[in-house]
Amino acid sequence: MPTPKPSILIQLDSDPQPSVFDGVVAVDSGVEHLFRHGGVQPDAVRDLVYGALFTRGPADLQRTAIFVGGSNVAVGEAILKEVTKTFFANFRVSVLFDANGCNTTAAAAVLAALEGAGGVLNGVSTAVLAGTGPVGQRVARLFGRLGARVALGSRQLDRAQATVEMLGQVNGGRFTPFSTSDEDSLANGLAGVQVVVAAGAAGVTLLPEQVRRSLPDLKVAIDLNAVPPLGIEGISATDKGIDRGGVRAWGALGVGGTKMKIHKRALQELFTANDIVLDAEEILELGRTTLG
């Protein structure tokens, strides 16, 4: 029996220097050879992908995979599109899209929400603060896929409305935009919400404690910001299902352990076939099976 080819992961990163974090996770996940490309733009993708496709026979292509990363999620999405457009017939390799950790972080947050809500989000009233950002959009998208009602908050209402329109086209429309520009608007937008996820920038408080304590229906609070001041006031970054005044709370580090498990499992999954594309939904399902 022939010896399997060594595994190769081709890291396509839109930043000038490829992410060291993503490279380390790849090595710790068992990747034998890591080819790192920085400053990648969509118009350069085809030749890079051809290099992956035409150097091994079809039977060995499952030992080659592509990781699309970088801090610019929009550019990463364009790179992913060009990668998949280059494939033809059986000349394809598996791909993981996780620019800026958007998909693995969102999946980990949604798994925490599922745990806190008793395993089901269908019909549950949820909210995503900073829902127009890359992680917030994906959390909202996954909530919608799971049947939740989703209130999507932003300091700029027009941005929230635009994101809701985009998500409605994807998920069938179970989204409501609201403004978070002041505490009254925030409290009104969160009225009746049972699960809230704060997906904002580092060091920005999105949900003050006095507003959080005024929400009688709130059961689960998940904060994805680890840099003080935290996104949800009164929650610790290390919280992992901790009771905080009748609310089950997760902090960024509490979610981060799950994110890392999902990230490693997703990389390993790439080498089981040559036709896998892992985006938000697929990564969430991997997380659900990984954590049982």
FIPABA-888380 format. One record per residue (C-alpha): residue in one letter; y, z, x. Coordinates in steps of 0.05 Angstrom, whole numbers, plus 32768, in hexadecimal, padded with zeros to 4 digits. Each point is the difference from the previous one (the first is absolute). Example, Ala and Ser with C-alpha at 12.3 -4.5 7.8 and 13.67 -1.06 7.14 Angstrom:
<rs>
a7FA6809C80F6s80457FF3801B
</rs>
This chain:
<rs>
m800080008000p80447FEC801Et802F80378015p803B80067FCFk80437FE8801Ap803180388012s803280117FC9i80467FE48009l803D80167FD8i803E7FD38005q803E802A7FF1l80397FD67FE5d803F802A8001s80457FE87FECd80238033802Ep80107FEE8048q7FCD80328019p7FBF80077FD9s7FF580457FE1v7FDE802F8031f7FEB802C7FC4d7FDA7FC67FE0g7FE17FEE8043v7FE68046800Cv7FE380047FB9a7FDD7FBE800Cv7FDF80198040d7FED80427FE0s7FE07FD87FC7g7FD17FDE8031v80227FBE800Ee7FE77FE78043h80387FCF8011l804780037FE6f802F7FC48007r804780177FF1h80377FCE7FEFg804880177FF5g803C7FDB7FE4v7FD37FD77FD3q80237FD77FCBp7FDF7FD87FC7d800B7FBC8022a7FD78016803Cv7FC480187FD9r7FD77FC17FF9d7FF17FF58049l7FEF804A800Av7FCF7FFD7FC6y7FE27FBE801Ag7FF280248041a7FD880337FD9l7FDA7FCC7FD7f7FEB7FCC8032t7FE7802B8039r7FC2801B7FDDg7FCD7FE07FD3p800180107FB5a7FC780318008d802980298031l80437FFF7FDCq7FF380437FDFr8008801F8045t80497FE88002a8035801D7FD2i804C80017FF8f802F803B7FF4v80457FEF7FE5g803280378011g8048800C8015s803980297FE2n801B7FC77FD5v7FD27FFE7FC3a801F7FC17FE3v7FF47FD98041g7FBA801D8002e7FF37FE57FBAa80177FBB8016i7FD38004803Dl7FC480147FD4k800E7FC47FD3e80017FD1803Bv7FC0801F801Ct7FD97FF47FC0k801D7FBA7FF8t7FE37FEC8043f7FB980107FECf7FD37FC87FE7a7FB67FF97FECn7FDB80378025f803280008039r802080437FEFv800180478019s800E80427FDDv8047801A7FFCl802080457FF7f804880037FE9d80228042800Ea80467FF28019n80248042800Cg7FC380247FE5c80157FEC7FB9n7FBC7FF57FE2t7FD880388020t803880327FF1a80067FE97FB8a7FB580037FF6a7FFD8047801Ca803980157FD1v7FDE7FE27FC4l7FBE80238012a802680428003a801E7FF17FBBl7FBB7FF17FE5e7FE58042801Bg803B80277FE3a7FFA7FDD7FBDg7FB6800E7FF8g7FE67FBC8017v80227FD47FCBl80467FE27FFDn7FF67FD37FC3g803780127FCFv801E8034802Fs804C80018007t80127FF78049a803F7FF48029v800E7FE48045l804180148022a801C7FCD8031g7FD27FD07FDBt80237FC2801Ag7FE8800B8048p7FBF7FE3801Cv7FD6803E7FF6g802080127FBDq7FF47FBA7FE5r7FB680048012v7FF780467FE3a801F7FE77FBFr7FD57FC18002l7FC180298009f801480317FCAg80097FC57FD1r7FBC7FE48013l7FE180437FEDg80217FFF7FBCa80388032800Cr80447FFD7FE1v80307FF9803Ba804980148004l801E7FE0803Eg803E8022801Ds80357FE9802Fr804780148011q80147FB97FECl7FE97FF17FB9d80047FB5800Ar7FCE80048039a7FD180297FD5q80067FCD7FC8a7FF27FC68030t7FC28024801Bv7FE7800F7FBAe80077FB77FEDm7FD87FEC803El7FCA80347FF3g7FFB7FED7FB7q7FED7FB98014v7FC8801C802Bn7FE580387FD4g80117FED7FB9g803C802D7FF8r7FF9804C7FFAf803F80118027t8043801E7FF0p803B80018030f802F803B8006s803A8016802Ct7FFC803B8030s80497FFD8013d800F80467FE5e7FD7803D7FE9d800B7FF37FB6s7FE67FB88006l7FC68018802Aa7FEC80367FCFn80057FCF7FC5g7FD67FCD8024l7FCA8034800Fa7FFD801D7FBAg7FB880047FEAv7FE57FEA8044q7FBF80218016v7FF87FE28045v80397FF08031v7FFD7FE08045a803C8000802Ea7FFC7FC4802Fg80468001801Ea801C7FFB8046a7FF680388032g802F803B7FF9v80197FF17FB9t7FF480317FC7l7FEF7FD97FC1l7FEC80387FD2p802780428006e7FD9803E7FEFq802D80127FC5v7FF17FBD7FE0r7FB68005800Fr7FFD80457FE0s80227FE57FC1l7FC67FCF7FF3p7FCE80257FD2d7FCE7FC77FFFl7FFB7FF6804Bk7FBA800F801Bv7FFC7FDA8042a80357FF48036i7FF47FD6803Ed80337FF98038l7FF67FCB8035n803A8016802Da7FEE802F803Av80468005801Ep802D80397FE8p802080037FD0l7FC17FEC7FDAg80007FCF7FC6i7FEB80347FCCe80218042800Bg7FD2803D7FFFi7FC37FDA8019s7FE580088047a7FED7FC38029t7FBB801E800Bd7FF2800D7FB6k7FBF7FE27FE7g7FF380107FB7i802680428007d801B80227FC1r804B80028002g801880227FC1g7FCC7FE07FD3v80057FBD8022r7FC97FE6802Fa80257FE9803Ew7FF17FD18039g802E7FF7803Da80037FC68030l7FD0801F8032g7FD180147FC9v7FFD7FB87FEAg80007FE78048g7FB98017800Ft7FE67FD67FC7k802B7FC58016m7FE080028045k7FBA80017FE4i80107FC47FD4h80207FDA8039k7FC38009802Dr7FCF7FEF7FC8a80277FC17FEFl7FFE7FE88049q7FB5800C8002e7FF67FDB7FBFl80207FC1801Df7FC37FF5802Ct7FCD80007FC8a80117FB97FEAn802F7FC88011d80237FF77FBDi801E80447FEFv804B80077FF2l801680487FF9d8042800A7FDBa8016803C7FD6e7FCB7FFC7FC9e7FC67FF48030i80178038802El800480317FC6e7FB87FEF7FEBl7FE9800A8048g802380448000r7FDD80147FC0t7FBC7FEF801Ct801080208044l801480427FE2g7FCA7FFF7FCB
</rs>
